[in-house]
Amino acid sequence: MTNLTGALNTLRRPRLLIRAARFGLRDYNRERDLKRLMKAETLPAPTRAISSLIAEEARIEETRRARDAAYSPARHVELLIALIAEARLLPRIVT
């Protein structure tokens, strides 16, 4: 779990993407949105979901940085919304 937390803490994205994702959090529905984003029939545990979402978000971030025409800002925001929402489901580690 600390690897996931570390990966999430080091994630740096443009402010506009993060603001859009935070705005979209209120409409996030894990059952509907996570299944669609992950193309899954059953919901994975938050740790498994975050691992997959981080990998997919890294791919789309690479596409964004390359200024590739295949880049989808909407998809990127959807992934960030899911990442933030799933991270909130992780148990808190008290240090």
C-alpha atoms as an extended CHARMM CRD file, in Angstrom:
* protein
*
        95  EXT
         1         1  MET       CA              0.0000000000        0.0000000000        0.0000000000  PROA      1               0.0000000000
         2         2  THR       CA              2.8520000000        2.4200000000        0.6870000000  PROA      2               0.0000000000
         3         3  ASN       CA              3.9330000000        2.0860000000       -2.9600000000  PROA      3               0.0000000000
         4         4  LEU       CA              0.4700000000        3.2260000000       -4.0490000000  PROA      4               0.0000000000
         5         5  THR       CA              0.4780000000        6.0880000000       -1.5820000000  PROA      5               0.0000000000
         6         6  GLY       CA              3.9150000000        7.1500000000       -2.7630000000  PROA      6               0.0000000000
         7         7  ALA       CA              2.8660000000        7.0030000000       -6.3980000000  PROA      7               0.0000000000
         8         8  LEU       CA             -0.2060000000        9.1060000000       -5.6820000000  PROA      8               0.0000000000
         9         9  ASN       CA              1.7680000000       11.6380000000       -3.6380000000  PROA      9               0.0000000000
        10        10  THR       CA              4.2890000000       12.1820000000       -6.4300000000  PROA      10              0.0000000000
        11        11  LEU       CA              1.6570000000       12.5800000000       -9.1520000000  PROA      11              0.0000000000
        12        12  ARG       CA              2.0340000000       16.0690000000      -10.6570000000  PROA      12              0.0000000000
        13        13  ARG       CA             -0.4350000000       17.2040000000      -13.2890000000  PROA      13              0.0000000000
        14        14  PRO       CA             -1.5560000000       20.5680000000      -14.6790000000  PROA      14              0.0000000000
        15        15  ARG       CA             -3.7360000000       22.5110000000      -12.2780000000  PROA      15              0.0000000000
        16        16  LEU       CA             -6.6430000000       22.6370000000      -14.7240000000  PROA      16              0.0000000000
        17        17  LEU       CA             -6.7910000000       18.8260000000      -14.9640000000  PROA      17              0.0000000000
        18        18  ILE       CA             -6.7620000000       18.4600000000      -11.1810000000  PROA      18              0.0000000000
        19        19  ARG       CA             -9.4200000000       21.1380000000      -10.6950000000  PROA      19              0.0000000000
        20        20  ALA       CA            -11.6550000000       19.4600000000      -13.2670000000  PROA      20              0.0000000000
        21        21  ALA       CA            -11.1690000000       16.1000000000      -11.5580000000  PROA      21              0.0000000000
        22        22  ARG       CA            -12.0120000000       17.5180000000       -8.1360000000  PROA      22              0.0000000000
        23        23  PHE       CA            -15.1180000000       19.1210000000       -9.5790000000  PROA      23              0.0000000000
        24        24  GLY       CA            -16.1920000000       15.7840000000      -11.0580000000  PROA      24              0.0000000000
        25        25  LEU       CA            -15.7720000000       13.8670000000       -7.7970000000  PROA      25              0.0000000000
        26        26  ARG       CA            -19.2770000000       14.6740000000       -6.6200000000  PROA      26              0.0000000000
        27        27  ASP       CA            -20.7640000000       12.7630000000       -9.5810000000  PROA      27              0.0000000000
        28        28  TYR       CA            -18.4190000000        9.7660000000       -9.3400000000  PROA      28              0.0000000000
        29        29  ASN       CA            -20.2580000000        6.4770000000       -9.0600000000  PROA      29              0.0000000000
        30        30  ARG       CA            -17.8810000000        3.6150000000       -8.3920000000  PROA      30              0.0000000000
        31        31  GLU       CA            -20.2640000000        0.9570000000       -9.6590000000  PROA      31              0.0000000000
        32        32  ARG       CA            -20.8880000000        2.7250000000      -12.9630000000  PROA      32              0.0000000000
        33        33  ASP       CA            -17.6800000000        4.6540000000      -13.6260000000  PROA      33              0.0000000000
        34        34  LEU       CA            -14.9900000000        2.2900000000      -12.3990000000  PROA      34              0.0000000000
        35        35  LYS       CA            -16.4730000000       -0.6650000000      -14.2250000000  PROA      35              0.0000000000
        36        36  ARG       CA            -16.5560000000        1.3590000000      -17.4410000000  PROA      36              0.0000000000
        37        37  LEU       CA            -13.0500000000        2.8050000000      -17.0700000000  PROA      37              0.0000000000
        38        38  MET       CA            -11.5120000000       -0.5540000000      -16.2440000000  PROA      38              0.0000000000
        39        39  LYS       CA            -13.7290000000       -2.5260000000      -18.6400000000  PROA      39              0.0000000000
        40        40  ALA       CA            -14.5210000000       -4.8740000000      -15.7600000000  PROA      40              0.0000000000
        41        41  GLU       CA            -17.6350000000       -6.8040000000      -14.8690000000  PROA      41              0.0000000000
        42        42  THR       CA            -16.9380000000       -6.8280000000      -11.1420000000  PROA      42              0.0000000000
        43        43  LEU       CA            -15.5080000000       -4.0950000000       -8.9720000000  PROA      43              0.0000000000
        44        44  PRO       CA            -11.9080000000       -4.6060000000       -7.8800000000  PROA      44              0.0000000000
        45        45  ALA       CA            -10.6000000000       -3.6740000000       -4.4610000000  PROA      45              0.0000000000
        46        46  PRO       CA             -9.4450000000       -0.0400000000       -4.2530000000  PROA      46              0.0000000000
        47        47  THR       CA             -5.7500000000       -1.0320000000       -4.1630000000  PROA      47              0.0000000000
        48        48  ARG       CA             -6.0840000000       -3.1010000000       -7.3360000000  PROA      48              0.0000000000
        49        49  ALA       CA             -8.1470000000       -0.3900000000       -9.0030000000  PROA      49              0.0000000000
        50        50  ILE       CA             -5.5840000000        2.2710000000       -8.1390000000  PROA      50              0.0000000000
        51        51  SER       CA             -2.7340000000        0.1910000000       -9.5600000000  PROA      51              0.0000000000
        52        52  SER       CA             -4.5630000000       -0.1750000000      -12.8820000000  PROA      52              0.0000000000
        53        53  LEU       CA             -5.6880000000        3.4490000000      -12.9290000000  PROA      53              0.0000000000
        54        54  ILE       CA             -2.1540000000        4.7080000000      -12.2570000000  PROA      54              0.0000000000
        55        55  ALA       CA             -0.8140000000        2.6680000000      -15.1700000000  PROA      55              0.0000000000
        56        56  GLU       CA             -3.5510000000        3.8760000000      -17.5390000000  PROA      56              0.0000000000
        57        57  GLU       CA             -3.1790000000        7.4800000000      -16.3830000000  PROA      57              0.0000000000
        58        58  ALA       CA              0.5870000000        7.3110000000      -16.9640000000  PROA      58              0.0000000000
        59        59  ARG       CA             -0.0580000000        6.1790000000      -20.5470000000  PROA      59              0.0000000000
        60        60  ILE       CA             -2.4990000000        8.9880000000      -21.1950000000  PROA      60              0.0000000000
        61        61  GLU       CA             -0.1470000000       11.5150000000      -19.5630000000  PROA      61              0.0000000000
        62        62  GLU       CA              2.6080000000       10.3900000000      -21.9260000000  PROA      62              0.0000000000
        63        63  THR       CA              0.2150000000       10.9300000000      -24.8400000000  PROA      63              0.0000000000
        64        64  ARG       CA             -0.6020000000       14.4150000000      -23.5240000000  PROA      64              0.0000000000
        65        65  ARG       CA              3.0440000000       15.3830000000      -23.1490000000  PROA      65              0.0000000000
        66        66  ALA       CA              3.8130000000       14.1240000000      -26.6540000000  PROA      66              0.0000000000
        67        67  ARG       CA              0.9960000000       16.3540000000      -27.9520000000  PROA      67              0.0000000000
        68        68  ASP       CA             -0.4040000000       13.3300000000      -29.7230000000  PROA      68              0.0000000000
        69        69  ALA       CA             -3.7220000000       13.8960000000      -31.4950000000  PROA      69              0.0000000000
        70        70  ALA       CA             -5.0360000000       10.7350000000      -29.8340000000  PROA      70              0.0000000000
        71        71  TYR       CA             -4.9810000000       12.4840000000      -26.4330000000  PROA      71              0.0000000000
        72        72  SER       CA             -8.4070000000       12.7620000000      -24.8260000000  PROA      72              0.0000000000
        73        73  PRO       CA             -8.6780000000       15.3810000000      -22.0500000000  PROA      73              0.0000000000
        74        74  ALA       CA            -12.0870000000       13.9690000000      -21.0760000000  PROA      74              0.0000000000
        75        75  ARG       CA            -10.6380000000       10.4780000000      -20.5860000000  PROA      75              0.0000000000
        76        76  HSD       CA             -7.7320000000       11.9370000000      -18.6350000000  PROA      76              0.0000000000
        77        77  VAL       CA            -10.0840000000       13.7780000000      -16.2810000000  PROA      77              0.0000000000
        78        78  GLU       CA            -12.2110000000       10.6330000000      -15.8520000000  PROA      78              0.0000000000
        79        79  LEU       CA             -9.1270000000        8.6600000000      -14.8480000000  PROA      79              0.0000000000
        80        80  LEU       CA             -8.0350000000       11.3490000000      -12.3940000000  PROA      80              0.0000000000
        81        81  ILE       CA            -11.5210000000       11.4650000000      -10.8550000000  PROA      81              0.0000000000
        82        82  ALA       CA            -11.4260000000        7.7000000000      -10.3520000000  PROA      82              0.0000000000
        83        83  LEU       CA             -7.8990000000        7.8390000000       -8.9170000000  PROA      83              0.0000000000
        84        84  ILE       CA             -8.8360000000       10.4890000000       -6.3620000000  PROA      84              0.0000000000
        85        85  ALA       CA            -12.0670000000        8.7290000000       -5.4170000000  PROA      85              0.0000000000
        86        86  GLU       CA            -10.3970000000        5.3320000000       -5.0600000000  PROA      86              0.0000000000
        87        87  ALA       CA             -7.5510000000        6.8280000000       -3.0110000000  PROA      87              0.0000000000
        88        88  ARG       CA            -10.1540000000        8.1090000000       -0.5630000000  PROA      88              0.0000000000
        89        89  LEU       CA            -11.2410000000        4.4960000000       -0.0170000000  PROA      89              0.0000000000
        90        90  LEU       CA             -7.7830000000        3.3920000000        1.0930000000  PROA      90              0.0000000000
        91        91  PRO       CA             -7.3750000000        2.9120000000        4.8440000000  PROA      91              0.0000000000
        92        92  ARG       CA             -5.5290000000        5.7290000000        6.5370000000  PROA      92              0.0000000000
        93        93  ILE       CA             -2.0910000000        4.8690000000        7.8610000000  PROA      93              0.0000000000
        94        94  VAL       CA             -1.3630000000        6.6500000000       11.1210000000  PROA      94              0.0000000000
        95        95  THR       CA              2.2790000000        7.5380000000       11.6230000000  PROA      95              0.0000000000
